[in-house]
Amino acid sequence: MSQNKTPKIDFVITWVDGSDEEWLAEKRAFVEGQSPIEKPFSTSNQAFAENQPSTKNQPSIVGRPSLEKPRFDSSDLRFRNDFDFLKYWFRGVEKFAPWVNHIFFVTAGHLPDWLNPDHPKLKIIHHSDFIPKEFLPTFNSHTIENNLHRIAELSENFVYFNDDFYLLKKTRPEDFFKEGQYQGKTWLLPRAFFAENILINNPSRDIFPYIQMNNMALINQDYDKRSFYKLHKSKAYNIKYGIFNLRNFLLQPWREFSLIYDPHCAIAYKKSTFQAVWQKHNKELTEASLRRFRSDRDVSHLVFYYTQLLDGKFIPRSANFSHHTMLNKDEKQNLQIIRMIESQKYHVLCINDGEVKNPVKTKAALTAAFDKILPEESTFEK
């Protein structure tokens, strides 16, 4: 990366106001009807068939036998904004990533009352601005994420955030993208780390094991595992991965990828990766985007992430750059999360919203921790 030129890197963040009554009413109306998303998800793809339990005289589908109806995640709990820490995301960007080109704030139409929509770096993007009309309205995060490349003004290089991913300390453009060699040419490549994982299918838990299965079925169709390790040895194993190298060593002999580790934090993407995968798997991505709610037959944006990794289209980055955690009823663990914020242990911290014993007390403690490192209002706030 040239020292005299800051690369054009955008941030994308998706947000839903789960308390908006008009939006909730529309969502619940579709929950009651649901006919548009009962359409069977079928494919002749052999990779999918090999990953599914077969049913005699019935075609295989992604994730579940075709005799079963798809399971959907339409709970209002998915869209809770109990703690409302979004302002700290903007404060973190302004303080720790002032080099960002533009922020694309993707919304169903509503905005936080405190957000300054006239900020020169902020672009408000409604679902209807980029998602094909046949997929709308949608309450499926996969539909939104899988179509981000359709945002007209979005740069080729962008970083995707959920609204619970927070920047905790200073970052540089090269923390997310760095110049490197790819297919004999110099590219601005995403930063990431590669680690294999094991898919544990627990149908009684939720829909996500099926979505992971669907993702990996596509990936194993597209990539030969042995070839990846042969062609990209320095990216399959790297000192920056730490203990994850051992995991790769133990799982490398397996014939196919069971699962690839999801850091569940901000991901650097090439817009062209989305375009290439859509061209290759238009049918699967289209059918997934037609579902109003998340389903066990979906594929997620991680297909694009895994594609970048297995193409070798990335520069290794420390596995400790980011961290994923979750609030829960364990007060000691919640205290550890507060200490992570105050100590600025990671560059990016994901804090999933779980059930806590005392929401008021927990929110107050988290607010105090964020205020300690981000006390000043950002120019994104009115």
C-alpha positions in Angstrom: 0.0 0.0 0.0 1.4 3.3 -1.0 2.4 5.4 2.0 1.3 8.6 0.2 -2.2 7.4 -0.7 -5.0 6.3 1.7 -7.0 3.5 0.0 -10.7 4.0 -0.5 -12.3 1.8 2.1 -16.0 2.0 3.1 -17.7 0.7 6.2 -21.2 -0.9 5.9 -23.4 -1.4 9.0 -26.9 -2.8 9.0 -29.4 -1.7 11.6 -33.1 -2.3 12.5 -35.2 -0.5 15.0 -36.8 -3.5 16.6 -39.2 -1.2 18.6 -40.7 0.6 15.6 -44.4 -0.2 15.7 -45.1 0.2 12.0 -42.2 -2.1 11.1 -43.3 -4.7 13.7 -46.8 -4.6 12.4 -45.6 -5.3 8.9 -43.3 -8.0 10.1 -46.0 -9.8 12.1 -48.4 -9.6 9.1 -45.9 -11.6 7.1 -45.4 -14.0 10.0 -49.1 -14.8 9.9 -49.2 -15.3 6.1 -45.8 -16.7 5.3 -46.9 -18.1 2.0 -44.1 -16.4 -0.1 -41.4 -18.2 1.9 -42.9 -21.7 2.0 -41.4 -22.3 -1.5 -39.3 -25.4 -1.4 -35.6 -24.9 -1.8 -34.4 -27.6 -4.2 -31.2 -28.1 -6.2 -29.7 -30.7 -8.4 -26.3 -29.9 -6.9 -24.6 -33.2 -5.9 -22.6 -31.4 -3.1 -25.9 -30.5 -1.5 -27.3 -33.9 -1.8 -24.3 -35.5 -0.1 -24.8 -33.2 2.9 -28.4 -34.0 3.4 -30.4 -36.9 4.9 -32.0 -38.5 1.9 -35.7 -39.2 1.6 -36.8 -41.9 -0.8 -38.3 -40.6 -4.1 -37.9 -37.0 -2.9 -35.3 -34.5 -4.1 -32.7 -33.3 -1.6 -32.7 -29.7 -0.4 -30.3 -27.5 1.4 -30.2 -28.3 5.1 -33.3 -30.5 5.6 -35.3 -33.3 3.9 -37.7 -31.9 1.4 -40.7 -33.6 3.1 -40.2 -31.2 6.0 -41.3 -27.6 6.0 -38.5 -25.1 6.5 -38.0 -23.6 9.9 -37.9 -19.9 10.2 -36.5 -17.5 12.8 -39.1 -14.7 13.0 -38.8 -13.9 16.7 -39.0 -10.3 17.7 -36.1 -11.0 20.1 -33.7 -10.9 17.1 -34.3 -7.2 16.7 -34.0 -6.0 20.3 -32.3 -2.7 20.9 -32.5 -2.9 24.7 -29.0 -1.4 25.3 -29.0 1.0 22.4 -25.2 1.3 22.1 -25.1 2.2 18.4 -23.8 5.7 19.2 -20.6 4.1 20.5 -20.1 2.4 17.2 -20.1 5.8 15.5 -17.8 7.3 18.2 -15.4 4.4 17.8 -15.3 4.9 14.0 -14.6 8.6 14.3 -11.9 8.1 17.0 -10.3 4.9 15.9 -10.9 4.8 12.1 -11.0 8.5 10.9 -9.5 7.3 7.6 -12.8 5.6 6.5 -14.1 6.8 3.2 -17.9 6.5 3.7 -20.2 4.8 6.1 -23.2 3.1 4.5 -25.9 2.9 7.1 -28.3 0.2 5.9 -31.8 0.4 7.3 -35.4 -0.6 6.7 -36.3 3.1 6.7 -36.0 4.2 10.3 -33.1 6.1 11.9 -32.0 6.7 15.5 -33.3 10.0 16.8 -29.8 11.2 17.6 -28.2 10.4 14.3 -27.0 13.3 12.1 -28.1 12.2 8.6 -26.3 15.2 7.0 -22.8 14.1 8.0 -20.6 14.2 4.9 -19.3 10.7 5.4 -22.7 9.1 6.1 -24.9 7.6 3.4 -28.3 6.4 4.5 -29.3 3.3 2.4 -32.8 1.9 2.5 -33.5 -1.7 1.6 -35.4 -0.5 -1.5 -32.3 1.4 -2.7 -30.4 -1.8 -3.5 -32.3 -5.0 -2.8 -34.3 -6.2 -5.8 -38.0 -5.5 -5.4 -39.0 -9.2 -5.6 -37.1 -9.8 -2.3 -38.9 -7.0 -0.5 -40.0 -6.5 2.1 -37.5 -8.6 4.0 -36.9 -9.4 7.6 -34.1 -11.8 6.7 -30.6 -10.6 7.5 -29.2 -13.0 5.0 -31.1 -11.3 2.2 -29.8 -7.9 3.2 -26.2 -9.1 3.7 -26.0 -11.2 0.5 -27.1 -8.3 -1.6 -24.7 -5.6 -0.2 -22.7 -5.5 -3.5 -25.7 -4.0 -5.2 -25.3 -0.7 -3.3 -24.4 1.6 -6.2 -21.8 3.9 -4.6 -20.2 1.2 -2.4 -16.4 0.9 -3.0 -14.7 -2.2 -4.2 -13.1 -2.6 -0.7 -15.4 -2.4 2.2 -15.7 -3.7 5.8 -19.0 -5.2 7.0 -20.2 -4.6 10.5 -23.2 -5.8 12.5 -24.5 -3.2 14.9 -23.0 -5.0 17.9 -19.4 -4.9 16.6 -17.4 -2.1 18.3 -14.0 -0.5 17.5 -12.1 -0.2 20.8 -8.7 1.1 19.7 -6.9 2.8 16.9 -7.0 1.1 13.5 -5.2 1.7 10.2 -6.4 1.0 6.7 -3.9 -1.8 6.5 -5.5 -3.6 9.4 -8.4 -4.4 7.0 -6.7 -4.2 3.6 -3.1 -4.5 2.6 -1.2 -4.8 -0.7 -0.1 -8.3 -1.6 0.5 -10.7 -4.4 -2.4 -12.6 -5.9 -2.1 -14.6 -9.2 1.1 -12.7 -10.0 -0.3 -9.2 -9.6 -0.3 -6.7 -6.8 -3.8 -6.3 -5.2 -5.3 -4.6 -2.3 -6.3 -7.7 -0.4 -8.6 -8.2 2.7 -7.0 -9.0 6.0 -8.2 -12.2 7.7 -7.2 -15.4 9.4 -7.9 -18.9 8.2 -8.9 -21.6 10.6 -10.8 -24.9 10.1 -13.6 -25.8 12.4 -15.9 -28.8 13.0 -19.6 -28.6 12.1 -21.7 -29.9 15.0 -25.3 -30.5 13.8 -27.7 -30.0 16.7 -31.2 -29.7 15.2 -32.8 -29.1 18.5 -30.8 -26.0 19.1 -31.6 -23.6 16.3 -31.4 -23.2 12.5 -27.8 -22.3 12.3 -26.2 -25.7 12.0 -28.3 -26.1 8.8 -27.2 -22.8 7.5 -23.6 -23.7 8.2 -24.2 -27.0 6.4 -25.6 -25.2 3.4 -22.6 -22.8 3.2 -20.1 -25.6 3.4 -21.9 -27.6 0.7 -21.4 -24.8 -1.7 -17.8 -24.4 -0.6 -16.9 -28.0 -0.9 -18.4 -28.0 -4.4 -16.2 -25.1 -5.4 -12.9 -26.0 -3.7 -10.6 -29.0 -3.4 -9.2 -29.0 0.1 -5.9 -30.6 -0.8 -5.3 -28.0 -3.5 -5.9 -25.2 -1.1 -3.3 -26.4 1.4 -0.9 -27.0 -1.5 -1.3 -23.7 -3.2 -1.7 -21.5 -0.2 0.5 -23.1 2.5 1.7 -19.8 3.9 -1.9 -18.7 4.4 -3.2 -22.0 5.7 -0.5 -21.9 8.4 0.8 -18.6 9.7 2.5 -17.5 12.9 -0.3 -14.8 13.3 -2.9 -17.6 13.8 -1.4 -18.8 17.1 -3.1 -21.9 18.5 -5.4 -22.1 15.4 -2.5 -23.5 13.5 -2.9 -26.7 15.6 -6.5 -26.9 14.6 -5.6 -26.7 10.9 -2.9 -29.3 11.4 -5.4 -31.8 13.0 -8.2 -31.2 10.5 -6.1 -31.0 7.3 -6.2 -34.8 6.7 -10.0 -34.7 6.4 -11.1 -35.1 2.8 -13.4 -32.0 2.8 -13.9 -28.9 4.9 -16.3 -29.6 7.7 -16.5 -25.9 8.6 -14.4 -22.8 8.4 -14.0 -20.7 11.5 -16.3 -17.6 11.6 -14.7 -14.8 13.7 -18.1 -13.1 14.0 -16.6 -9.7 13.8 -16.0 -7.0 11.1 -15.1 -8.7 7.8 -13.1 -7.0 5.0 -14.8 -7.8 1.6 -14.1 -7.2 -2.0 -17.3 -6.2 -3.8 -16.2 -8.2 -6.8 -16.2 -11.4 -4.6 -20.0 -11.0 -4.1 -20.5 -10.5 -7.8 -18.4 -13.6 -8.7 -20.2 -15.8 -6.2 -23.6 -14.6 -7.3 -22.7 -15.4 -10.9 -21.7 -18.9 -9.9 -24.6 -19.6 -7.4 -27.4 -17.3 -8.6 -30.0 -20.0 -8.1 -29.2 -20.7 -4.5 -28.7 -17.1 -3.5 -31.9 -16.0 -5.2 -34.0 -18.6 -3.6 -32.5 -17.8 -0.2 -33.2 -14.1 -0.8 -36.9 -14.8 -1.5 -37.5 -15.9 2.1 -38.9 -13.1 4.3 -37.3 -14.6 7.4 -34.1 -16.5 8.2 -34.5 -20.1 7.4 -32.7 -23.4 7.9 -32.5 -23.5 4.1 -30.6 -20.2 3.7 -27.0 -19.5 2.8 -25.3 -16.6 4.6 -22.7 -14.0 3.6 -20.0 -16.2 5.0 -20.0 -18.0 1.6 -18.4 -14.8 0.3 -15.9 -14.8 3.2 -15.0 -18.4 2.8 -14.5 -17.8 -1.0 -12.0 -15.1 -0.4 -10.1 -17.3 2.0 -10.0 -20.4 -0.2 -9.0 -18.3 -3.2 -6.0 -17.2 -1.2 -7.3 -13.7 -1.7 -6.3 -12.3 1.7 -3.3 -11.3 3.8 -3.0 -13.2 7.2 -3.9 -11.1 10.3 -3.7 -11.9 14.0 -6.5 -14.1 15.3 -6.5 -11.7 18.3 -7.4 -8.6 16.3 -11.1 -9.2 17.1 -13.1 -11.1 19.6 -16.6 -12.4 19.9 -18.5 -12.6 23.2 -22.0 -12.7 24.6 -23.9 -11.1 27.5 -25.6 -13.7 29.6 -26.8 -14.5 33.2 -23.2 -15.2 34.3 -22.3 -11.9 36.1 -18.6 -12.8 36.2 -18.5 -13.3 32.4 -20.3 -10.0 31.9 -17.7 -8.3 34.2 -15.0 -9.7 31.9 -16.7 -8.1 28.9 -16.7 -4.7 30.7 -13.0 -5.1 31.4 -12.3 -6.0 27.8 -13.9 -2.6 26.8 -12.1 -0.6 29.5 -8.7 -2.2 28.8 -9.3 -1.9 25.0 -8.0 -5.4 24.7 -9.1 -5.9 21.1 -9.4 -3.7 18.1 -12.9 -5.0 17.4 -15.2 -6.5 20.0 -18.6 -8.2 19.2 -21.0 -8.2 22.1 -24.1 -10.3 21.4 -27.1 -9.4 23.4 -28.2 -12.3 25.6 -30.4 -12.7 28.6 -29.0 -11.1 31.7 -30.1 -11.1 35.3 -30.3 -7.4 35.8 -30.6 -5.5 32.5 -30.6 -2.0 34.2 -27.4 -2.8 36.1 -25.7 -4.4 33.1 -26.6 -1.5 30.8 -25.3 1.0 33.3 -22.0 -0.9 33.7 -21.5 -1.2 29.9 -22.4 2.4 29.4 -19.8 3.5 32.0 -17.2 1.3 30.3 -17.8 2.7 26.8 -17.9 6.3 28.2 -14.5 5.7 29.7 -12.9 5.1 26.3 -15.4 7.1 24.2 -16.6 10.0 26.4 -17.0 12.6 23.7 -20.0 12.8 21.3 -19.1 12.2 17.7 -20.0 14.5 14.8 -22.4 11.7 13.7 -24.6 12.7 16.7 -26.9 15.7 16.6 
